[in-house]
Amino acid sequence: MVFTFCIEGGNFSKAGSASSEVKKILKQLNVDSKIIKRTVVSLYEAEVNVVAHAFDGDMIVEIFPDKIAVRIEDKGPGIPDIDKAMEKGFSTATPKVREMGFGAGMGLPNIKKNSDEMNISSKVNVGTKLEIVNYLK
Amino acid sequence: MVKVADLVDKLNASVICGKDDLNQDISFGFASDLMSDVLTLDTDNLLLITGLNNLQTIRTSEMSDISYILFVRDKKVSQEMKDLACENNITLIECSYSMFKACSILCEMGLEPVY
């Protein structure tokens, strides 16, 4: 099963709607609630990152019998130093993003914590691609 | 453990939505205006105590399986927040007390910290 969701950069009123849809799908498929929570927390963090930093993006969710694989690709400024971005506390978020309760430099480390596999690649002034895999055990 | 109805009474609070769940017991409390912190929690059966009243507070709770949110400092819930909370069976409670006062009362009542 493959599902694709569009993410609109800058639109905080919609931030989380793609992750919410994924949560509903995983619940319908009777996936274990702890795996659902880990997965949707990762996806929500990633979705907020696209809304906060990029122009737009796509979330492509593939559900296999043994795993959930998600790609989040955005068009945006990209990340010049991924190792730095992975450090807890490092953030380039705007005051608007901080007003929404984010931008503490915890998003990418929390995605890593809540994913069995995580890969991130980025090109400055092009965009960022994040891949997350969670196994259904 | 604290019964939702008891904490509403002690805090002089109002239930905005989720009035059917007031007989439930809650074990843990976590107070934060930073949703990034809330998203790092693994705890179940949690009351989120916050002064951040926007849609992302509800979204964060939805993703984190948090069923109860207490808004302190007299922060008011918008209709959009209420609609999203109802859709996700999240109980919203408003209270005029400061976060410190609300937390100290909840602690005395027996709500436990996450860490």
gemmi code that builds the backbone of each chain (N, CA, C; Angstrom):
import gemmi

chains = {
    "A": [
        ("MET", (0.833, -1.191, 0.000), (0.000, 0.000, 0.000), (0.876, 1.253, 0.000)),
        ("VAL", (0.527, 2.195, -0.863), (1.299, 3.447, -0.905), (0.341, 4.628, -0.766)),
        ("PHE", (0.708, 5.545, 0.083), (-0.092, 6.764, 0.269), (0.834, 7.966, 0.123)),
        ("THR", (0.355, 8.983, -0.585), (1.161, 10.202, -0.736), (0.378, 11.400, -0.203)),
        ("PHE", (1.057, 12.205, 0.595), (0.434, 13.404, 1.160), (1.293, 14.623, 0.817)),
        ("CYS", (0.625, 15.725, 0.480), (1.346, 16.970, 0.198), (1.480, 17.771, 1.488)),
        ("ILE", (2.617, 18.397, 1.651), (2.848, 19.245, 2.831), (3.134, 20.668, 2.343)),
        ("GLU", (2.367, 21.610, 2.883), (2.481, 23.003, 2.448), (3.435, 23.762, 3.376)),
        ("GLY", (4.518, 24.298, 2.822), (5.461, 25.064, 3.642), (4.791, 26.312, 4.218)),
        ("GLY", (5.080, 26.595, 5.457), (4.592, 27.828, 6.103), (3.179, 27.762, 6.650)),
        ("ASN", (2.438, 26.714, 6.307), (1.032, 26.655, 6.746), (0.898, 25.845, 8.043)),
        ("PHE", (0.999, 26.553, 9.164), (0.971, 25.864, 10.452), (-0.409, 25.358, 10.842)),
        ("SER", (-1.453, 25.912, 10.235), (-2.780, 25.411, 10.610), (-2.994, 23.998, 10.053)),
        ("LYS", (-2.246, 23.651, 9.011), (-2.378, 22.296, 8.435), (-1.285, 21.348, 8.919)),
        ("ALA", (-0.286, 21.873, 9.607), (0.847, 21.030, 10.026), (0.355, 19.894, 10.906)),
        ("GLY", (0.665, 18.694, 10.510), (0.239, 17.529, 11.288), (-0.897, 16.775, 10.632)),
        ("SER", (-1.522, 17.371, 9.603), (-2.681, 16.695, 9.009), (-2.262, 15.423, 8.255)),
        ("ALA", (-1.083, 15.426, 7.632), (-0.617, 14.213, 6.939), (-0.318, 13.115, 7.961)),
        ("SER", (0.370, 13.468, 9.033), (0.704, 12.487, 10.073), (-0.563, 11.935, 10.715)),
        ("SER", (-1.548, 12.802, 10.855), (-2.830, 12.383, 11.433), (-3.521, 11.343, 10.541)),
        ("GLU", (-3.456, 11.560, 9.230), (-4.038, 10.596, 8.285), (-3.320, 9.248, 8.387)),
        ("VAL", (-1.986, 9.319, 8.497), (-1.205, 8.079, 8.607), (-1.596, 7.339, 9.886)),
        ("LYS", (-1.791, 8.079, 10.961), (-2.181, 7.451, 12.233), (-3.507, 6.699, 12.069)),
        ("LYS", (-4.453, 7.334, 11.383), (-5.766, 6.693, 11.167), (-5.603, 5.397, 10.360)),
        ("ILE", (-4.774, 5.452, 9.327), (-4.562, 4.265, 8.474), (-3.938, 3.125, 9.295)),
        ("LEU", (-2.908, 3.460, 10.085), (-2.212, 2.424, 10.867), (-3.134, 1.825, 11.930)),
        ("LYS", (-4.004, 2.665, 12.488), (-4.981, 2.164, 13.469), (-5.940, 1.189, 12.800)),
        ("GLN", (-6.402, 1.554, 11.600), (-7.320, 0.673, 10.856), (-6.670, -0.670, 10.539)),
        ("LEU", (-5.354, -0.644, 10.353), (-4.632, -1.870, 10.030), (-4.240, -2.653, 11.293)),
        ("ASN", (-4.717, -2.159, 12.447), (-4.441, -2.819, 13.734), (-2.961, -2.959, 14.056)),
        ("VAL", (-2.180, -1.976, 13.645), (-0.756, -1.970, 14.001), (-0.654, -1.716, 15.505)),
        ("ASP", (0.352, -2.310, 16.144), (0.570, -2.158, 17.583), (0.645, -0.661, 17.952)),
        ("SER", (-0.036, -0.296, 19.048), (-0.160, 1.132, 19.383), (1.189, 1.794, 19.673)),
        ("LYS", (2.140, 1.044, 20.234), (3.464, 1.632, 20.505), (4.215, 1.928, 19.193)),
        ("ILE", (4.039, 1.054, 18.208), (4.690, 1.287, 16.906), (4.008, 2.465, 16.202)),
        ("ILE", (2.683, 2.541, 16.334), (1.969, 3.693, 15.736), (2.503, 4.986, 16.344)),
        ("LYS", (2.614, 5.014, 17.662), (3.047, 6.247, 18.325), (4.462, 6.645, 17.880)),
        ("ARG", (5.378, 5.693, 17.884), (6.759, 5.992, 17.462), (6.768, 6.518, 16.025)),
        ("THR", (5.982, 5.873, 15.176), (5.975, 6.252, 13.759), (5.378, 7.646, 13.569)),
        ("VAL", (4.230, 7.886, 14.162), (3.577, 9.179, 13.892), (4.293, 10.344, 14.582)),
        ("VAL", (4.971, 10.066, 15.707), (5.772, 11.134, 16.317), (6.914, 11.516, 15.361)),
        ("SER", (7.561, 10.509, 14.775), (8.622, 10.780, 13.783), (8.081, 11.574, 12.598)),
        ("LEU", (6.940, 11.112, 12.094), (6.365, 11.759, 10.903), (5.934, 13.187, 11.207)),
        ("TYR", (5.357, 13.383, 12.376), (4.898, 14.723, 12.760), (6.088, 15.680, 12.904)),
        ("GLU", (7.155, 15.204, 13.543), (8.370, 16.035, 13.658), (8.872, 16.416, 12.253)),
        ("ALA", (8.875, 15.423, 11.353), (9.357, 15.667, 9.991), (8.421, 16.622, 9.249)),
        ("GLU", (7.128, 16.440, 9.450), (6.136, 17.300, 8.783), (6.287, 18.753, 9.259)),
        ("VAL", (6.459, 18.908, 10.568), (6.646, 20.265, 11.115), (7.927, 20.884, 10.550)),
        ("ASN", (8.969, 20.071, 10.377), (10.214, 20.584, 9.786), (9.972, 21.124, 8.380)),
        ("VAL", (9.184, 20.392, 7.574), (8.892, 20.855, 6.203), (8.101, 22.161, 6.267)),
        ("VAL", (7.074, 22.195, 7.119), (6.251, 23.413, 7.241), (7.108, 24.589, 7.708)),
        ("ALA", (8.023, 24.305, 8.643), (8.828, 25.376, 9.238), (9.921, 25.886, 8.313)),
        ("HIS", (10.494, 25.002, 7.491), (11.704, 25.397, 6.767), (11.584, 25.392, 5.243)),
        ("ALA", (10.663, 24.586, 4.686), (10.670, 24.386, 3.233), (9.519, 25.121, 2.540)),
        ("PHE", (9.534, 25.100, 1.203), (8.444, 25.720, 0.424), (7.272, 24.749, 0.315)),
        ("ASP", (7.585, 23.500, 0.025), (6.563, 22.446, 0.051), (7.250, 21.087, 0.050)),
        ("GLY", (6.453, 20.058, 0.262), (7.047, 18.724, 0.316), (6.010, 17.634, 0.142)),
        ("ASP", (6.498, 16.412, 0.043), (5.621, 15.240, -0.063), (6.010, 14.226, 1.005)),
        ("MET", (4.976, 13.562, 1.530), (5.215, 12.444, 2.441), (4.688, 11.198, 1.745)),
        ("ILE", (5.595, 10.268, 1.440), (5.198, 9.037, 0.747), (5.328, 7.873, 1.731)),
        ("VAL", (4.188, 7.261, 2.023), (4.141, 6.213, 3.050), (3.884, 4.876, 2.366)),
        ("GLU", (4.785, 3.926, 2.573), (4.598, 2.575, 2.024), (4.457, 1.593, 3.180)),
        ("ILE", (3.373, 0.840, 3.142), (3.141, -0.129, 4.223), (3.299, -1.543, 3.670)),
        ("PHE", (4.263, -2.255, 4.241), (4.547, -3.642, 3.861), (4.078, -4.555, 4.999)),
        ("PRO", (4.022, -5.876, 4.760), (3.614, -6.768, 5.856), (4.531, -6.672, 7.078)),
        ("ASP", (5.810, -6.344, 6.856), (6.755, -6.349, 7.985), (7.278, -4.972, 8.387)),
        ("LYS", (6.937, -3.927, 7.616), (7.510, -2.607, 7.965), (6.709, -1.453, 7.361)),
        ("ILE", (6.962, -0.273, 7.931), (6.414, 0.968, 7.376), (7.622, 1.782, 6.907)),
        ("ALA", (7.629, 2.147, 5.636), (8.739, 2.941, 5.100), (8.189, 4.275, 4.614)),
        ("VAL", (8.800, 5.349, 5.069), (8.285, 6.683, 4.724), (9.415, 7.543, 4.150)),
        ("ARG", (9.090, 8.257, 3.094), (10.015, 9.239, 2.506), (9.372, 10.601, 2.618)),
        ("ILE", (10.122, 11.561, 3.161), (9.628, 12.936, 3.193), (10.623, 13.771, 2.385)),
        ("GLU", (10.145, 14.280, 1.260), (11.030, 15.030, 0.368), (10.517, 16.454, 0.283)),
        ("ASP", (11.412, 17.416, 0.447), (10.938, 18.794, 0.321), (11.779, 19.602, -0.638)),
        ("LYS", (11.145, 20.684, -1.128), (11.876, 21.685, -1.899), (12.081, 22.852, -0.956)),
        ("GLY", (13.344, 23.212, -0.768), (13.594, 24.276, 0.201), (15.060, 24.609, 0.299)),
        ("PRO", (15.436, 25.257, 1.388), (16.828, 25.730, 1.522), (17.840, 24.618, 1.751)),
        ("GLY", (17.356, 23.424, 2.143), (18.279, 22.327, 2.438), (19.000, 22.543, 3.759)),
        ("ILE", (19.812, 21.539, 4.123), (20.548, 21.606, 5.398), (22.038, 21.600, 5.063)),
        ("PRO", (22.752, 22.689, 5.345), (24.172, 22.747, 4.973), (25.033, 21.747, 5.752)),
        ("ASP", (24.713, 21.514, 7.017), (25.551, 20.633, 7.846), (24.632, 19.667, 8.615)),
        ("ILE", (24.465, 18.467, 8.072), (23.522, 17.515, 8.671), (23.992, 17.067, 10.061)),
        ("ASP", (25.288, 16.860, 10.236), (25.786, 16.445, 11.560), (25.422, 17.481, 12.623)),
        ("LYS", (25.544, 18.745, 12.250), (25.208, 19.837, 13.177), (23.699, 19.818, 13.460)),
        ("ALA", (22.899, 19.612, 12.404), (21.434, 19.591, 12.560), (20.964, 18.433, 13.437)),
        ("MET", (21.775, 17.368, 13.489), (21.416, 16.205, 14.304), (21.742, 16.417, 15.787)),
        ("GLU", (22.517, 17.478, 16.080), (22.876, 17.733, 17.486), (21.661, 18.250, 18.245)),
        ("LYS", (21.442, 17.721, 19.445), (20.341, 18.195, 20.280), (20.562, 19.663, 20.608)),
        ("GLY", (19.564, 20.479, 20.383), (19.642, 21.891, 20.761), (20.000, 22.817, 19.617)),
        ("PHE", (20.499, 22.256, 18.489), (20.817, 23.123, 17.348), (19.565, 23.377, 16.523)),
        ("SER", (19.287, 24.646, 16.252), (18.081, 24.972, 15.491), (18.265, 26.269, 14.717)),
        ("THR", (17.654, 26.326, 13.530), (17.651, 27.572, 12.759), (16.216, 28.094, 12.642)),
        ("ALA", (15.344, 27.643, 13.542), (13.921, 27.995, 13.447), (13.683, 29.494, 13.669)),
        ("THR", (12.655, 29.989, 13.005), (12.287, 31.403, 13.130), (11.482, 31.609, 14.423)),
        ("PRO", (11.342, 32.868, 14.861), (10.510, 33.129, 16.056), (9.085, 32.602, 15.892)),
        ("LYS", (8.547, 32.627, 14.659), (7.178, 32.149, 14.426), (7.069, 30.643, 14.760)),
        ("VAL", (8.085, 29.908, 14.339), (8.107, 28.459, 14.609), (8.204, 28.214, 16.110)),
        ("ARG", (8.997, 29.028, 16.789), (9.161, 28.876, 18.245), (7.856, 29.206, 18.968)),
        ("GLU", (7.130, 30.179, 18.448), (5.821, 30.518, 19.046), (4.854, 29.338, 18.978)),
        ("MET", (5.048, 28.477, 17.990), (4.159, 27.319, 17.847), (4.559, 26.165, 18.777)),
        ("GLY", (5.664, 26.347, 19.510), (6.085, 25.329, 20.476), (7.180, 24.413, 19.955)),
        ("PHE", (7.814, 24.843, 18.852), (8.883, 24.018, 18.261), (10.172, 24.848, 18.156)),
        ("GLY", (11.152, 24.291, 17.425), (12.378, 25.046, 17.192), (13.364, 24.964, 18.348)),
        ("ALA", (13.311, 23.861, 19.093), (14.241, 23.705, 20.212), (15.441, 22.841, 19.810)),
        ("GLY", (15.511, 22.500, 18.533), (16.625, 21.671, 18.085), (16.521, 20.234, 18.569)),
        ("MET", (15.297, 19.749, 18.649), (15.102, 18.384, 19.137), (14.410, 17.485, 18.121)),
        ("GLY", (13.996, 18.048, 17.010), (13.203, 17.309, 16.032), (13.940, 16.132, 15.401)),
        ("LEU", (15.090, 16.405, 14.785), (15.815, 15.315, 14.106), (16.290, 14.247, 15.104)),
        ("PRO", (16.869, 14.636, 16.271), (17.238, 13.588, 17.240), (16.026, 12.764, 17.684)),
        ("ASN", (14.866, 13.396, 17.790), (13.673, 12.654, 18.226), (13.159, 11.725, 17.114)),
        ("ILE", (13.332, 12.145, 15.859), (12.970, 11.256, 14.739), (13.863, 10.010, 14.792)),
        ("LYS", (15.142, 10.230, 15.021), (16.090, 9.099, 15.098), (15.690, 8.148, 16.230)),
        ("LYS", (15.330, 8.740, 17.381), (14.954, 7.933, 18.550), (13.713, 7.077, 18.259)),
        ("ASN", (12.810, 7.620, 17.470), (11.536, 6.932, 17.246), (11.485, 6.125, 15.952)),
        ("SER", (12.641, 5.952, 15.307), (12.688, 5.184, 14.060), (13.676, 4.037, 14.191)),
        ("ASP", (13.376, 2.914, 13.532), (14.332, 1.807, 13.517), (15.475, 2.115, 12.550)),
        ("GLU", (15.127, 2.788, 11.460), (16.170, 3.227, 10.506), (15.850, 4.646, 10.088)),
        ("MET", (16.891, 5.453, 9.932), (16.673, 6.834, 9.483), (17.835, 7.260, 8.594)),
        ("ASN", (17.502, 7.807, 7.440), (18.527, 8.339, 6.547), (18.116, 9.730, 6.108)),
        ("ILE", (19.079, 10.637, 6.087), (18.750, 11.996, 5.658), (19.829, 12.482, 4.689)),
        ("SER", (19.375, 13.092, 3.606), (20.315, 13.701, 2.671), (19.757, 15.052, 2.255)),
        ("SER", (20.638, 15.959, 1.904), (20.160, 17.308, 1.624), (21.091, 18.026, 0.658)),
        ("LYS", (20.483, 18.879, -0.180), (21.287, 19.732, -1.062), (20.882, 21.168, -0.787)),
        ("VAL", (21.851, 22.017, -0.514), (21.552, 23.418, -0.212), (20.864, 24.077, -1.411)),
        ("ASN", (19.820, 24.816, -1.134), (18.981, 25.515, -2.128), (18.200, 24.582, -3.048)),
        ("VAL", (18.162, 23.306, -2.744), (17.366, 22.343, -3.523), (16.310, 21.710, -2.598)),
        ("GLY", (16.785, 21.032, -1.561), (15.829, 20.418, -0.636), (16.431, 19.294, 0.182)),
        ("THR", (15.558, 18.660, 0.943), (15.993, 17.617, 1.879), (15.145, 16.371, 1.686)),
        ("LYS", (15.799, 15.218, 1.803), (15.086, 13.932, 1.708), (15.357, 13.149, 2.991)),
        ("LEU", (14.267, 12.753, 3.634), (14.378, 11.996, 4.883), (13.684, 10.659, 4.685)),
        ("GLU", (14.357, 9.585, 5.046), (13.751, 8.249, 4.952), (13.702, 7.617, 6.334)),
        ("ILE", (12.527, 7.098, 6.645), (12.317, 6.487, 7.963), (11.742, 5.084, 7.752)),
        ("VAL", (12.256, 4.114, 8.493), (11.664, 2.773, 8.456), (11.367, 2.334, 9.888)),
        ("ASN", (10.172, 1.837, 10.114), (9.841, 1.196, 11.387), (9.314, -0.208, 11.101)),
        ("TYR", (9.887, -1.168, 11.808), (9.480, -2.565, 11.601), (8.251, -2.900, 12.433)),
        ("LEU", (7.404, -3.746, 11.884), (6.167, -4.099, 12.585), (6.378, -5.265, 13.551)),
        ("LYS", (7.566, -5.777, 13.590), (8.033, -6.843, 14.507), (7.272, -8.150, 14.303)),
    ],
    "B": [
        ("MET", (-2.706, 8.591, 41.433), (-3.839, 8.673, 40.490), (-4.799, 9.798, 40.902)),
        ("VAL", (-5.241, 10.551, 39.937), (-6.186, 11.635, 40.213), (-7.360, 11.518, 39.254)),
        ("LYS", (-8.547, 11.614, 39.801), (-9.738, 11.564, 38.947), (-9.899, 12.916, 38.247)),
        ("VAL", (-10.239, 12.879, 36.959), (-10.341, 14.125, 36.190), (-11.355, 15.077, 36.828)),
        ("ALA", (-12.494, 14.544, 37.258), (-13.531, 15.388, 37.866), (-12.994, 16.095, 39.111)),
        ("ASP", (-12.139, 15.404, 39.887), (-11.592, 15.997, 41.118), (-10.624, 17.140, 40.804)),
        ("LEU", (-9.809, 16.948, 39.791), (-8.853, 18.015, 39.479), (-9.565, 19.243, 38.891)),
        ("VAL", (-10.625, 18.991, 38.153), (-11.420, 20.106, 37.603), (-11.997, 20.926, 38.765)),
        ("ASP", (-12.481, 20.213, 39.767), (-13.075, 20.860, 40.937), (-12.022, 21.653, 41.724)),
        ("LYS", (-10.894, 21.023, 42.024), (-9.826, 21.645, 42.828), (-9.216, 22.869, 42.147)),
        ("LEU", (-9.162, 22.825, 40.824), (-8.516, 23.921, 40.083), (-9.519, 24.989, 39.655)),
        ("ASN", (-10.769, 24.812, 40.056), (-11.807, 25.758, 39.638), (-11.843, 25.870, 38.119)),
        ("ALA", (-11.699, 24.759, 37.471), (-11.499, 24.746, 36.018), (-12.803, 24.460, 35.269)),
        ("SER", (-12.766, 24.658, 33.951), (-13.940, 24.367, 33.114), (-13.555, 23.321, 32.075)),
        ("VAL", (-14.448, 22.389, 31.867), (-14.216, 21.375, 30.834), (-14.799, 21.896, 29.520)),
        ("ILE", (-13.956, 22.010, 28.518), (-14.377, 22.579, 27.230), (-14.913, 21.500, 26.303)),
        ("CYS", (-14.236, 20.347, 26.296), (-14.785, 19.211, 25.542), (-14.287, 17.912, 26.145)),
        ("GLY", (-15.035, 16.847, 25.927), (-14.689, 15.551, 26.493), (-15.313, 15.330, 27.855)),
        ("LYS", (-16.517, 15.848, 28.048), (-17.167, 15.769, 29.369), (-17.515, 14.330, 29.786)),
        ("ASP", (-17.490, 13.397, 28.838), (-17.842, 12.004, 29.158), (-16.714, 11.260, 29.867)),
        ("ASP", (-15.505, 11.852, 29.849), (-14.334, 11.128, 30.368), (-13.925, 11.582, 31.770)),
        ("LEU", (-14.795, 12.248, 32.490), (-14.384, 12.863, 33.760), (-14.190, 11.863, 34.895)),
        ("ASN", (-14.666, 10.646, 34.722), (-14.487, 9.644, 35.776), (-13.188, 8.856, 35.644)),
        ("GLN", (-12.416, 9.190, 34.623), (-11.147, 8.477, 34.403), (-10.100, 8.930, 35.418)),
        ("ASP", (-9.151, 8.045, 35.709), (-8.025, 8.390, 36.576), (-6.795, 8.679, 35.726)),
        ("ILE", (-6.053, 9.709, 36.108), (-4.813, 10.038, 35.403), (-3.643, 9.813, 36.356)),
        ("SER", (-2.564, 9.215, 35.848), (-1.426, 8.885, 36.716), (-0.349, 9.968, 36.725)),
        ("PHE", (-0.049, 10.525, 35.532), (1.125, 11.401, 35.410), (0.766, 12.792, 34.889)),
        ("GLY", (1.616, 13.753, 35.259), (1.457, 15.110, 34.745), (2.761, 15.576, 34.118)),
        ("PHE", (2.650, 16.363, 33.058), (3.844, 16.960, 32.434), (3.490, 18.383, 32.033)),
        ("ALA", (4.271, 19.343, 32.542), (3.972, 20.754, 32.276), (5.000, 21.327, 31.313)),
        ("SER", (4.529, 21.846, 30.187), (5.459, 22.438, 29.220), (4.714, 23.284, 28.201)),
        ("ASP", (5.387, 24.360, 27.771), (4.875, 25.126, 26.628), (5.653, 24.757, 25.362)),
        ("LEU", (6.602, 23.846, 25.526), (7.438, 23.449, 24.392), (6.975, 22.076, 23.884)),
        ("MET", (6.364, 22.064, 22.729), (5.808, 20.815, 22.199), (6.922, 19.831, 21.821)),
        ("SER", (8.096, 20.363, 21.477), (9.247, 19.494, 21.184), (9.553, 18.602, 22.381)),
        ("ASP", (9.429, 19.137, 23.592), (9.658, 18.347, 24.810), (8.566, 17.300, 24.991)),
        ("VAL", (7.328, 17.699, 24.727), (6.190, 16.786, 24.902), (6.356, 15.584, 23.968)),
        ("LEU", (6.851, 15.840, 22.765), (6.995, 14.765, 21.767), (8.074, 13.739, 22.122)),
        ("THR", (8.891, 14.049, 23.115), (9.939, 13.082, 23.505), (9.442, 12.099, 24.567)),
        ("LEU", (8.213, 12.281, 25.070), (7.728, 11.445, 26.177), (7.225, 10.086, 25.701)),
        ("ASP", (7.465, 9.075, 26.543), (6.957, 7.727, 26.238), (5.837, 7.333, 27.200)),
        ("THR", (5.461, 8.243, 28.078), (4.535, 7.915, 29.170), (3.077, 7.842, 28.716)),
        ("ASP", (2.370, 6.847, 29.232), (0.924, 6.739, 28.970), (0.153, 7.356, 30.132)),
        ("ASN", (-1.131, 7.565, 29.894), (-2.044, 8.068, 30.943), (-1.526, 9.364, 31.571)),
        ("LEU", (-1.382, 10.353, 30.706), (-0.714, 11.610, 31.063), (-1.633, 12.812, 30.888)),
        ("LEU", (-1.519, 13.758, 31.823), (-2.175, 15.063, 31.674), (-1.117, 16.060, 31.219)),
        ("LEU", (-1.357, 16.733, 30.102), (-0.454, 17.792, 29.652), (-0.945, 19.108, 30.239)),
        ("ILE", (-0.051, 19.806, 30.927), (-0.386, 21.106, 31.513), (0.392, 22.148, 30.708)),
        ("THR", (-0.308, 23.074, 30.076), (0.373, 24.005, 29.173), (-0.328, 25.360, 29.112)),
        ("GLY", (0.438, 26.345, 28.685), (-0.152, 27.666, 28.430), (-0.114, 27.962, 26.942)),
        ("LEU", (0.297, 26.983, 26.158), (0.393, 27.186, 24.707), (-0.936, 26.800, 24.063)),
        ("ASN", (-1.687, 27.819, 23.648), (-3.016, 27.508, 23.100), (-3.050, 27.707, 21.586)),
        ("ASN", (-2.520, 26.748, 20.885), (-2.688, 26.764, 19.424), (-2.958, 25.340, 18.938)),
        ("LEU", (-3.197, 25.242, 17.639), (-3.579, 23.959, 17.044), (-2.502, 22.882, 17.234)),
        ("GLN", (-1.256, 23.307, 17.277), (-0.170, 22.326, 17.382), (-0.135, 21.654, 18.762)),
        ("THR", (-0.717, 22.306, 19.768), (-0.830, 21.666, 21.091), (-1.735, 20.435, 20.967)),
        ("ILE", (-2.808, 20.587, 20.190), (-3.746, 19.470, 20.012), (-3.104, 18.396, 19.129)),
        ("ARG", (-2.451, 18.825, 18.045), (-1.782, 17.865, 17.150), (-0.717, 17.063, 17.901)),
        ("THR", (0.080, 17.765, 18.707), (1.132, 17.093, 19.474), (0.516, 16.039, 20.391)),
        ("SER", (-0.595, 16.387, 21.030), (-1.260, 15.447, 21.937), (-1.827, 14.270, 21.167)),
        ("GLU", (-2.363, 14.549, 19.995), (-2.893, 13.468, 19.148), (-1.783, 12.460, 18.829)),
        ("MET", (-0.624, 12.965, 18.408), (0.479, 12.074, 18.022), (1.042, 11.333, 19.238)),
        ("SER", (1.029, 11.990, 20.393), (1.638, 11.412, 21.598), (0.657, 10.593, 22.431)),
        ("ASP", (-0.552, 10.399, 21.915), (-1.590, 9.650, 22.655), (-1.900, 10.276, 24.015)),
        ("ILE", (-1.924, 11.594, 24.059), (-2.294, 12.294, 25.300), (-3.784, 12.630, 25.218)),
        ("SER", (-4.546, 12.169, 26.202), (-6.009, 12.324, 26.128), (-6.542, 13.499, 26.938)),
        ("TYR", (-5.673, 14.122, 27.752), (-6.147, 15.217, 28.619), (-5.176, 16.395, 28.544)),
        ("ILE", (-5.718, 17.597, 28.255), (-4.882, 18.805, 28.245), (-5.505, 19.832, 29.186)),
        ("LEU", (-4.684, 20.358, 30.094), (-5.120, 21.435, 30.980), (-4.432, 22.727, 30.529)),
        ("PHE", (-5.220, 23.717, 30.130), (-4.663, 25.022, 29.742), (-4.673, 25.924, 30.966)),
        ("VAL", (-3.502, 26.431, 31.323), (-3.389, 27.295, 32.504), (-3.274, 28.765, 32.071)),
        ("ARG", (-3.094, 29.660, 33.031), (-2.916, 31.103, 32.806), (-4.092, 31.723, 32.052)),
        ("ASP", (-5.261, 31.116, 32.221), (-6.482, 31.641, 31.601), (-6.434, 31.645, 30.065)),
        ("LYS", (-5.666, 30.756, 29.504), (-5.596, 30.660, 28.035), (-6.865, 29.998, 27.523)),
        ("LYS", (-7.415, 30.545, 26.458), (-8.691, 30.059, 25.950), (-8.504, 29.201, 24.699)),
        ("VAL", (-9.321, 28.178, 24.625), (-9.292, 27.248, 23.495), (-10.095, 27.844, 22.332)),
        ("SER", (-9.529, 27.803, 21.121), (-10.276, 28.302, 19.947), (-11.238, 27.215, 19.451)),
        ("GLN", (-12.181, 27.622, 18.623), (-13.139, 26.656, 18.070), (-12.421, 25.576, 17.248)),
        ("GLU", (-11.401, 26.017, 16.489), (-10.617, 25.086, 15.662), (-9.924, 24.033, 16.540)),
        ("MET", (-9.380, 24.483, 17.670), (-8.714, 23.552, 18.606), (-9.738, 22.582, 19.188)),
        ("LYS", (-10.892, 23.136, 19.546), (-11.949, 22.309, 20.143), (-12.414, 21.230, 19.148)),
        ("ASP", (-12.617, 21.638, 17.890), (-13.069, 20.683, 16.869), (-12.067, 19.538, 16.693)),
        ("LEU", (-10.783, 19.920, 16.622), (-9.738, 18.900, 16.418), (-9.637, 17.976, 17.640)),
        ("ALA", (-9.781, 18.552, 18.824), (-9.720, 17.744, 20.056), (-10.902, 16.770, 20.117)),
        ("CYS", (-12.089, 17.249, 19.784), (-13.278, 16.379, 19.811), (-13.099, 15.217, 18.843)),
        ("GLU", (-12.584, 15.543, 17.657), (-12.369, 14.520, 16.619), (-11.429, 13.415, 17.122)),
        ("ASN", (-10.517, 13.787, 18.019), (-9.519, 12.829, 18.499), (-9.753, 12.371, 19.945)),
        ("ASN", (-10.964, 12.636, 20.446), (-11.321, 12.235, 21.819), (-10.345, 12.753, 22.867)),
        ("ILE", (-9.963, 14.006, 22.718), (-9.067, 14.623, 23.704), (-9.905, 15.569, 24.578)),
        ("THR", (-9.770, 15.423, 25.889), (-10.497, 16.290, 26.828), (-9.706, 17.580, 27.039)),
        ("LEU", (-10.381, 18.724, 26.867), (-9.724, 20.024, 27.061), (-10.294, 20.698, 28.302)),
        ("ILE", (-9.394, 21.195, 29.147), (-9.805, 21.832, 30.403), (-9.116, 23.205, 30.484)),
        ("GLU", (-9.867, 24.228, 30.854), (-9.289, 25.568, 31.012), (-9.277, 25.957, 32.489)),
        ("CYS", (-8.190, 26.638, 32.876), (-8.053, 27.037, 34.286), (-7.341, 28.395, 34.344)),
        ("SER", (-7.712, 29.230, 35.286), (-7.130, 30.587, 35.328), (-5.837, 30.633, 36.150)),
        ("TYR", (-5.502, 29.545, 36.847), (-4.311, 29.559, 37.700), (-3.026, 29.582, 36.867)),
        ("SER", (-1.946, 30.034, 37.514), (-0.631, 29.975, 36.861), (-0.209, 28.505, 36.748)),
        ("MET", (0.780, 28.261, 35.913), (1.239, 26.878, 35.753), (1.792, 26.349, 37.079)),
        ("PHE", (2.518, 27.216, 37.789), (3.123, 26.803, 39.064), (2.043, 26.419, 40.075)),
        ("LYS", (1.027, 27.266, 40.195), (-0.033, 26.992, 41.170), (-0.791, 25.707, 40.795)),
        ("ALA", (-1.125, 25.583, 39.517), (-1.857, 24.386, 39.068), (-1.035, 23.126, 39.342)),
        ("CYS", (0.268, 23.198, 39.020), (1.124, 22.014, 39.213), (1.256, 21.670, 40.688)),
        ("SER", (1.378, 22.678, 41.547), (1.546, 22.366, 42.969), (0.277, 21.723, 43.536)),
        ("ILE", (-0.879, 22.182, 43.088), (-2.141, 21.568, 43.545), (-2.235, 20.124, 43.030)),
        ("LEU", (-1.914, 19.933, 41.761), (-1.999, 18.595, 41.160), (-1.023, 17.619, 41.832)),
        ("CYS", (0.138, 18.128, 42.184), (1.148, 17.315, 42.853), (0.627, 16.880, 44.229)),
        ("GLU", (0.037, 17.830, 44.945), (-0.548, 17.516, 46.270), (-1.671, 16.485, 46.157)),
        ("MET", (-2.394, 16.543, 45.050), (-3.508, 15.600, 44.847), (-3.028, 14.185, 44.524)),
        ("GLY", (-1.761, 14.076, 44.130), (-1.223, 12.741, 43.860), (-0.837, 12.468, 42.413)),
        ("LEU", (-0.889, 13.510, 41.580), (-0.430, 13.317, 40.195), (1.098, 13.201, 40.211)),
        ("GLU", (1.621, 12.229, 39.502), (3.062, 11.971, 39.571), (3.819, 12.608, 38.414)),
        ("PRO", (5.077, 13.013, 38.666), (5.881, 13.554, 37.558), (6.358, 12.428, 36.641)),
        ("VAL", (6.633, 12.781, 35.394), (7.141, 11.778, 34.439), (8.596, 11.443, 34.779)),
        ("TYR", (9.367, 12.444, 35.158), (10.762, 12.235, 35.609), (11.181, 13.358, 36.524)),
    ],
}
model = gemmi.Model(1)
for chain_id, residues in chains.items():
    chain = gemmi.Chain(chain_id)
    for i, (resn, *xyz) in enumerate(residues, 1):
        res = gemmi.Residue()
        res.name, res.seqid = resn, gemmi.SeqId(i, " ")
        for name, pos in zip(("N", "CA", "C"), xyz):
            atom = gemmi.Atom()
            atom.name, atom.element = name, gemmi.Element(name[0])
            atom.pos, atom.b_iso = gemmi.Position(*pos), 0.0
            res.add_atom(atom)
        chain.add_residue(res)
    model.add_chain(chain)
structure = gemmi.Structure()
structure.add_model(model)
structure.setup_entities()
